[in-house]
Amino acid sequence: MDAAPEPTPDLSPASSEAEAPPIVFSHEQILKVVTGILLCILLAAIDQTVVVPAVPSIAADLSGFSHLSWIITAYLLTSTIATPIYGKLSDIYGRRALLLPAIVLFVAASMLCGFAQNLMQLIGARALQGLGGAGLMAMAQASIADVVSPRERGRYQGYMAGTWGVASVAGPILGGWITDYASWRWIFWINLPVGIAAFMLSSSALKMLPVKTSKARIDYVGAALLAACTTAALLVLSWGGSEYAWSSPIILGLSAFAVILMVLLVRQERRDADPLVPPRLFQSNVFTRGVIMASINSGAMFGAVFLLPLYFQLIRGADASLAGSLIVPYLAANCVGAFSGGQIARRIGRVKRLMQVGLGGTVVGFAMLATVGAGTPYILALIYMLVVGYGIGLVMPCSLVSIQNAAERRDVGAATGAFLFLRSMGGALGSTLAGVILIGRFRSLAASGGIVGAIDLGALRAPAPGVPGLDASSRAVAELALAGGFHAAFIGCAVLAAMAFVTCWSMEDQPLRTTG
């Protein structure tokens, strides 16, 4: 095989940084890097969608309907915590040195998920899987930033959006089909061959990326505070109103603990010589508002990912495979939005207006989804999902490009890690919040309708082996209550999208750089 041409340094006067001139990669070299990390993106992306239609079956099999959201949340929690650590370490040791162990960890944890015998084992394995998944996404995005300028990134967005599109479309269908005709365990075991291929391709492709010599160290105190603060905040949202009353000592204590940890984390990052997340990043209007907006937008997106399959299964009576197929339009529209957003951003050289359009459409789409019920025509539900999916997709790549564009070259890994951390945090909080609103409103309306005691959602899912059924009168009341729960949850997602829109409005409209 012919050796790839050596990267040439950019000696243009446009580079005013004190660091060494950035490296300019040829189109062929960029394609090699992109190809190497596409399987990593596929591996991480498909794992986020393939499990969604299988969640009710997993919960029924492992007797854990009351904690079904943790099957998704556990993964998001650990991946959220690990993401900024991966970003910081990769700035020191290089992307390849972090990506390869992440693939191994991800695949090994996937095998453990498939062998889980109870819900707690599965949640623990999903948490371990999240530690590997964080490296897959963080290193993939940081590697793209290493080789492609912010403005030209739209040129390669087609490859990224196409890969995410394959995962988004194939994931729910594959997950539902495997759940119905084989076993939900195989949705985790299929990661083994894909992981091996991703390891081999990315190992070769990322060798060309330079590794900077650095004596920087990791802020382990900051990492520990970050992990504890994130866990406490997520437990508050998960347990509040379901396991414990919002005014209970446990919820109030966890809330106070999370606030205290956040204060300590901010102090630690400000005084540490080499912080996990450099405070100088937040001096940028674009970075600060960009990460806040992306976090809130991610919460709305994962809220929809959590709610839509449950709506089709619990309200419309679909099985897992059909529910997986029915949410494909939402996921496909998300990918189309991401692709078109990258292309338009490349042409106009700015992203703020694009994100405003996307967020405005998302608010409208969620407001329409809040009106759906058992009698809503499928075509209307499809249109509403397309509006939400396209709007969210339009924002996702633009927000990442905007913060990488605002960061200094020395901070690209840390900035990407911080961005993905806060975006994942928003996703974890969004899916948890959606579950809390759904269950809380459902139980409140059921109680007001004369049904005494908590009702397990499994009682409304047919068939549900081992779950006691309801008489006709109680079922009618419960179904109306459940519809009200979905209405409230979709309204909650609309509120999140509106908050992201307001944040974007005050964001500086910074032109995209044309150099690395």
C-alpha positions as a printed Julia matrix, in Angstrom:
516×3 Matrix{Float64}:
   0.0     0.0    0.0
   1.29    3.43  -0.9
   2.09    5.61   2.05
  -0.18    8.59   2.58
   1.42   11.97   1.91
   2.82   13.71   4.93
   0.64   16.48   6.39
   1.98   19.94   5.62
   2.05   22.75   8.17
  -0.16   25.79   7.64
   2.25   28.76   7.56
  -0.38   31.34   6.64
  -0.29   34.62   8.56
  -3.86   34.0    9.69
  -2.55   31.89  12.53
  -1.85   34.21  15.41
  -1.6    31.65  18.17
   1.65   31.21  20.02
   1.5    27.45  19.49
   3.04   25.58  16.56
   1.24   26.17  13.25
  -1.75   23.87  12.74
  -1.37   20.89  10.43
  -3.33   20.88   7.17
  -4.53   17.43   6.1
  -5.35   16.45   2.54
  -8.82   15.27   1.56
  -7.54   11.7    1.29
  -6.05   11.8    4.78
  -9.24   13.27   6.22
 -11.29   10.51   4.58
  -9.03    7.89   6.14
  -9.54    9.35   9.61
 -13.28    9.76   9.07
 -13.62    6.18   7.81
 -11.72    4.89  10.82
 -14.01    6.53  13.35
 -17.33    5.97  11.55
 -17.66    2.49  12.99
 -17.03    3.93  16.46
 -19.88    6.36  15.91
 -22.04    3.53  14.57
 -21.24    1.39  17.6
 -22.14    4.12  20.1
 -25.13    5.46  18.16
 -26.84    2.16  17.52
 -26.51    1.21  21.19
 -28.53    4.3   22.14
 -31.4     3.4   19.8
 -31.43   -0.41  19.65
 -32.28   -0.74  23.34
 -35.24    1.68  23.32
 -38.0    -0.61  21.96
 -36.73   -3.45  24.15
 -36.99   -1.54  27.44
 -40.52   -2.73  28.38
 -39.65   -6.36  27.57
 -36.41   -6.15  29.54
 -38.22   -4.66  32.5
 -40.94   -7.32  32.36
 -38.41  -10.15  32.05
 -36.32   -8.84  34.94
 -39.31   -7.62  37.02
 -38.34   -3.99  37.08
 -41.04   -1.77  35.57
 -40.72    0.82  38.35
 -37.09    1.45  37.4
 -37.22    0.99  33.63
 -35.81    4.46  32.89
 -32.54    3.46  34.62
 -31.78    1.02  31.8
 -31.14    4.13  29.7
 -30.17    6.52  32.47
 -27.37    4.34  33.89
 -25.58    4.42  30.55
 -26.08    8.16  30.19
 -24.91    8.83  33.74
 -21.52    7.14  33.48
 -20.89    8.28  29.92
 -21.66   11.82  31.06
 -19.17   11.63  33.93
 -16.39   10.07  31.84
 -16.65   12.3   28.76
 -14.69   15.36  30.01
 -12.02   13.05  31.44
 -11.57   11.42  28.04
 -11.35   14.86  26.43
  -8.68   16.1   28.83
  -6.63   12.89  28.65
  -6.72   12.93  24.85
  -5.26   16.44  24.81
  -2.29   14.96  26.7
  -1.85   11.46  25.3
  -3.58   11.65  21.92
  -6.96   10.48  20.61
  -5.86    6.97  19.61
  -4.46    6.12  23.05
  -7.88    6.78  24.58
 -10.14    5.45  21.84
  -8.81    1.89  21.64
  -9.25    1.04  25.36
 -12.72    2.62  25.21
 -13.74    0.22  22.44
 -12.51   -2.77  24.44
 -14.38   -1.63  27.55
 -17.56   -0.96  25.61
 -17.62   -4.38  23.98
 -16.8    -6.22  27.22
 -19.6    -4.4   29.06
 -21.99   -5.2   26.22
 -21.34   -8.89  26.75
 -22.07   -8.48  30.48
 -25.37   -6.75  29.66
 -26.42   -9.75  27.63
 -25.67  -12.12  30.51
 -27.47  -10.07  33.19
 -29.84  -12.14  35.36
 -31.6    -9.32  37.18
 -32.24   -5.62  36.75
 -29.45   -4.5   39.06
 -26.87   -6.53  37.13
 -28.1    -5.04  33.87
 -28.01   -1.49  35.24
 -24.46   -2.07  36.52
 -23.32   -3.45  33.16
 -25.0    -0.56  31.35
 -23.13    1.84  33.62
 -19.84    0.14  32.71
 -20.84    0.24  29.05
 -21.36    3.98  29.36
 -17.75    4.43  30.47
 -16.64    2.93  27.16
 -19.29    4.7   25.11
 -18.09    8.08  26.39
 -14.7     7.46  24.81
 -16.21    6.42  21.49
 -18.15    9.64  20.99
 -15.68   12.05  22.58
 -12.68   10.76  20.62
 -14.63   10.59  17.36
 -15.75   14.21  17.61
 -12.36   15.46  18.8
 -10.58   13.6   15.98
 -12.79   15.28  13.38
 -11.97   18.65  14.94
  -8.26   17.79  14.65
  -8.32   17.33  10.9
 -11.15   19.54   9.55
 -11.69   23.29  10.0
 -15.02   24.37  11.55
 -16.41   25.83   8.33
 -15.38   22.85   6.18
 -16.78   20.34   8.64
 -20.1    20.42   6.81
 -18.34   18.82   3.82
 -17.87   15.66   5.86
 -21.12   15.94   7.79
 -22.75   13.67   5.23
 -20.59   10.75   6.32
 -21.32   11.4    9.98
 -25.05   11.99   9.48
 -25.26    8.96   7.19
 -23.7     6.73   9.83
 -25.94    8.14  12.53
 -28.87    7.7   10.17
 -28.11    4.01   9.63
 -27.91    3.54  13.39
 -31.08    5.55  14.03
 -33.14    3.72  11.43
 -31.7     0.24  11.91
 -31.44    0.42  15.71
 -35.13    0.55  16.68
 -36.15   -1.91  13.96
 -33.36   -4.32  14.83
 -33.99   -3.96  18.56
 -37.71   -4.58  18.23
 -37.25   -7.52  15.86
 -34.63   -9.19  18.04
 -36.77   -8.65  21.15
 -39.86  -10.2   19.57
 -38.27  -13.09  17.68
 -35.08  -13.95  19.58
 -34.13  -12.39  22.91
 -33.37   -8.87  24.07
 -29.95  -10.17  25.15
 -28.81  -10.32  21.53
 -29.14   -6.53  21.16
 -26.02   -6.34  23.34
 -24.15   -9.35  22.01
 -24.17   -8.04  18.4
 -21.75   -5.32  19.53
 -18.9    -7.84  19.55
 -18.24   -8.13  15.78
 -18.86   -4.42  15.2
 -16.49   -3.55  18.04
 -13.71   -5.72  16.63
 -14.03   -4.05  13.21
 -14.07   -0.57  14.81
 -10.92   -1.37  16.8
  -8.99   -2.48  13.72
 -10.01    0.43  11.48
  -9.59    3.23  14.03
  -6.25    1.83  15.24
  -4.83    2.26  11.75
  -6.5     5.55  10.85
  -5.62    7.54  13.96
  -1.9     6.8   13.78
  -1.43    9.86  11.57
  -2.74   12.25  14.22
   0.14   13.97  16.03
   0.51   13.44  19.78
   1.54   16.54  21.69
   4.18   16.15  24.36
   2.71   17.49  27.58
   3.4    17.29  31.29
  -0.19   18.15  32.14
  -1.93   16.12  34.8
  -5.51   15.09  35.41
  -7.57   16.92  38.01
  -8.72   13.81  39.87
 -10.28   15.82  42.69
 -12.37   17.69  40.15
 -13.31   14.43  38.44
 -14.46   12.91  41.74
 -16.52   16.01  42.59
 -18.02   15.98  39.11
 -19.02   12.31  39.39
 -20.57   12.76  42.83
 -22.44   15.93  41.88
 -23.84   14.36  38.69
 -24.98   11.23  40.5
 -26.69   13.17  43.29
 -28.54   15.42  40.85
 -29.76   12.49  38.78
 -30.94   10.58  41.85
 -33.02   13.58  42.89
 -34.84   13.6   39.57
 -35.2     9.83  39.43
 -36.47    9.31  42.98
 -38.38   12.54  43.55
 -42.13   12.04  43.33
 -41.83    8.28  42.73
 -39.64    6.52  45.29
 -39.81    9.41  47.77
 -41.87   12.55  48.14
 -40.24   15.74  46.87
 -40.34   17.12  50.41
 -38.82   14.0   51.97
 -35.52   14.28  53.89
 -33.75   12.03  51.37
 -34.66   14.18  48.35
 -33.98   17.45  50.15
 -30.68   16.09  51.48
 -29.57   14.88  48.05
 -30.5    18.23  46.52
 -28.47   20.12  49.1
 -25.59   17.67  48.64
 -25.62   18.24  44.87
 -25.53   22.02  45.3
 -22.65   21.82  47.77
 -20.69   19.55  45.44
 -21.29   21.93  42.54
 -19.89   24.83  44.57
 -16.85   22.78  45.55
 -16.35   21.7   41.94
 -16.35   25.29  40.69
 -13.83   26.3   43.36
 -11.62   23.32  42.54
 -11.58   24.08  38.82
 -10.74   27.73  39.43
  -7.76   27.07  41.66
  -6.3    23.94  40.04
  -3.25   24.58  37.87
  -4.51   22.2   35.16
  -8.27   21.85  35.65
 -10.42   19.16  34.14
 -12.56   21.83  32.47
 -10.49   25.04  32.02
 -12.49   28.03  33.35
 -11.15   30.1   30.45
 -13.54   28.2   28.18
 -16.49   29.83  29.91
 -15.13   33.31  29.23
 -16.49   32.86  25.71
 -20.11   33.89  25.15
 -20.36   31.3   22.38
 -19.03   28.43  24.48
 -21.07   29.2   27.61
 -24.39   29.67  25.87
 -23.61   26.94  23.38
 -23.14   24.23  26.0
 -26.18   25.38  27.98
 -28.34   25.37  24.87
 -27.04   21.99  23.69
 -27.64   20.48  27.13
 -31.25   21.62  27.25
 -31.83   20.57  23.62
 -30.41   17.14  24.4
 -32.8    16.81  27.31
 -35.73   17.42  24.97
 -34.33   14.94  22.43
 -33.83   12.1   24.9
 -37.2    12.86  26.43
 -38.74   12.15  23.04
 -36.61    9.02  22.56
 -37.87    7.74  25.9
 -41.54    8.71  25.43
 -42.32    7.84  21.81
 -41.81    4.02  21.99
 -43.77    3.9   25.23
 -46.58    5.93  23.64
 -46.93    3.46  20.77
 -46.78    0.44  23.06
 -48.89    1.62  26.0
 -51.36    3.9   24.22
 -51.58    2.39  20.73
 -51.01   -1.27  21.71
 -48.0    -1.84  19.41
 -45.49   -4.6   20.09
 -41.78   -3.89  20.46
 -40.87   -4.37  16.8
 -43.74   -2.19  15.54
 -42.96    0.52  18.11
 -39.34    0.49  16.97
 -40.45    0.91  13.36
 -42.86    3.73  14.19
 -40.18    5.96  15.75
 -37.87    5.58  12.73
 -39.3     8.73  11.06
 -38.37   10.78  14.12
 -34.8     9.44  14.14
 -34.43    9.7   10.36
 -35.63   13.33  10.41
 -33.05   13.98  13.11
 -30.31   12.74  10.78
 -31.63   14.73   7.8
 -31.63   17.85   9.97
 -28.05   17.19  11.07
 -26.88   16.68   7.49
 -28.63   19.74   6.08
 -27.47   21.86   9.02
 -23.85   20.99   8.31
 -24.2    21.77   4.6
 -25.95   25.11   5.14
 -23.44   26.14   7.82
 -20.6    25.49   5.38
 -22.19   27.77   2.8
 -23.15   30.69   5.03
 -20.28   30.42   7.53
 -22.5    30.96  10.58
 -24.78   28.77  12.71
 -26.85   30.93  15.08
 -29.83   31.5   12.77
 -29.9    27.83  11.86
 -30.11   26.84  15.51
 -32.88   29.37  16.15
 -34.94   27.91  13.3
 -34.37   24.39  14.57
 -35.28   25.18  18.16
 -38.4    27.11  17.13
 -39.58   24.13  15.1
 -38.85   21.8   18.02
 -41.08   23.82  20.35
 -43.94   23.69  17.85
 -43.45   19.96  17.24
 -43.53   19.04  20.92
 -46.62   21.2   21.46
 -48.33   19.19  18.7
 -47.16   15.87  20.18
 -48.8    16.88  23.46
 -52.18   16.58  21.7
 -51.81   12.97  20.53
 -53.92   10.18  22.01
 -55.23    6.73  21.24
 -57.42    8.05  18.4
 -54.86   10.33  16.75
 -54.31    9.33  13.09
 -50.88    7.83  12.56
 -50.15   10.34   9.78
 -50.55   13.26  12.2
 -48.31   11.62  14.79
 -45.78   11.05  11.99
 -45.84   14.71  10.96
 -45.38   15.86  14.54
 -42.42   13.52  15.0
 -40.83   14.74  11.74
 -41.04   18.37  12.89
 -39.42   17.58  16.25
 -36.78   15.29  14.77
 -35.7    17.72  12.05
 -35.57   20.67  14.44
 -33.42   18.84  16.98
 -31.16   17.48  14.24
 -30.59   20.93  12.82
 -29.23   22.1   16.17
 -26.99   19.18  17.13
 -24.0    19.53  14.73
 -24.22   23.32  14.65
 -23.91   23.62  18.43
 -20.83   21.37  18.51
 -19.14   23.2   15.64
 -19.83   26.55  17.3
 -18.06   25.66  20.56
 -15.1    23.99  18.81
 -14.83   27.11  16.66
 -14.7    29.29  19.78
 -12.07   27.2   21.61
  -8.3    27.54  21.31
  -6.48   24.66  19.63
  -4.92   23.56  22.92
  -8.41   23.19  24.4
 -10.2    21.37  21.58
 -10.28   18.03  23.43
 -11.31   19.62  26.74
 -13.92   21.79  25.03
 -15.35   18.83  23.13
 -15.38   16.74  26.3
 -17.09   19.48  28.31
 -19.65   19.99  25.56
 -20.44   16.29  25.27
 -20.52   15.99  29.06
 -23.11   18.73  29.46
 -25.06   17.48  26.46
 -25.11   13.95  27.9
 -26.05   15.36  31.29
 -28.96   17.11  29.64
 -29.94   13.86  27.94
 -29.81   11.91  31.21
 -31.85   14.55  33.01
 -34.28   14.82  30.1
 -35.08   11.1   29.93
 -35.34   10.93  33.71
 -37.52   14.03  33.88
 -39.79   12.68  31.15
 -40.22    9.45  33.11
 -40.89   11.33  36.35
 -43.54   13.53  34.72
 -45.16   10.59  32.95
 -45.38    8.37  36.04
 -46.24   11.2   38.42
 -49.06   12.59  36.29
 -50.36    9.11  35.5
 -50.6     8.15  39.17
 -52.12   11.5   40.12
 -54.87   11.23  37.51
 -55.48    7.56  38.31
 -55.91    8.41  42.0
 -58.32   11.23  41.2
 -60.31    8.75  39.09
 -60.89    6.48  42.04
 -58.06    3.98  41.63
 -56.41    3.49  45.01
 -52.71    2.66  45.16
 -49.93    2.89  42.63
 -50.45    1.2   39.26
 -47.54   -0.46  37.51
 -47.33    0.48  33.84
 -46.88   -3.21  33.18
 -50.58   -3.7   34.0
 -51.45   -1.75  30.85
 -49.07   -3.6   28.57
 -50.5    -6.65  26.83
 -49.27   -9.29  27.01
 -47.27   -8.84  30.22
 -46.52  -12.2   31.91
 -46.51  -12.03  35.67
 -48.21   -8.62  35.86
 -51.74   -8.63  37.32
 -54.44   -7.27  35.04
 -57.1    -4.62  35.69
 -60.87   -4.87  35.49
 -62.61   -3.02  32.65
 -63.58    0.03  34.72
 -60.14    0.46  36.27
 -58.46   -0.06  32.92
 -60.52    2.72  31.33
 -59.6     5.14  34.09
 -55.94    4.08  33.94
 -55.77    4.53  30.17
 -57.17    8.06  30.42
 -54.68    8.8   33.19
 -51.83    7.44  31.11
 -52.82    9.63  28.16
 -52.74   12.62  30.51
 -49.28   11.57  31.64
 -47.99   11.59  28.06
 -49.56   14.99  27.41
 -47.79   16.45  30.44
 -44.46   14.82  29.53
 -44.51   16.17  25.96
 -45.36   19.64  27.28
 -42.34   19.34  29.55
 -40.17   18.63  26.49
 -41.66   21.69  24.74
 -40.69   23.84  27.73
 -37.1    22.55  27.53
 -36.93   23.4   23.82
 -38.27   26.9   24.55
 -35.56   27.41  27.18
 -32.91   26.39  24.64
 -34.36   28.87  22.13
 -34.12   31.73  24.63
 -30.5    30.78  25.43
 -29.59   30.72  21.74
 -31.11   34.16  21.22
 -28.42   35.8   23.4
 -25.57   33.85  21.83
 -22.94   35.72  19.8
 -23.16   35.01  16.05
 -19.47   34.21  15.51
 -18.22   33.41  11.96
 -16.75   29.94  11.48
 -12.98   29.66  11.0
 -11.63   28.29   7.73
  -8.39   27.0    9.3
  -7.77   24.07  11.61
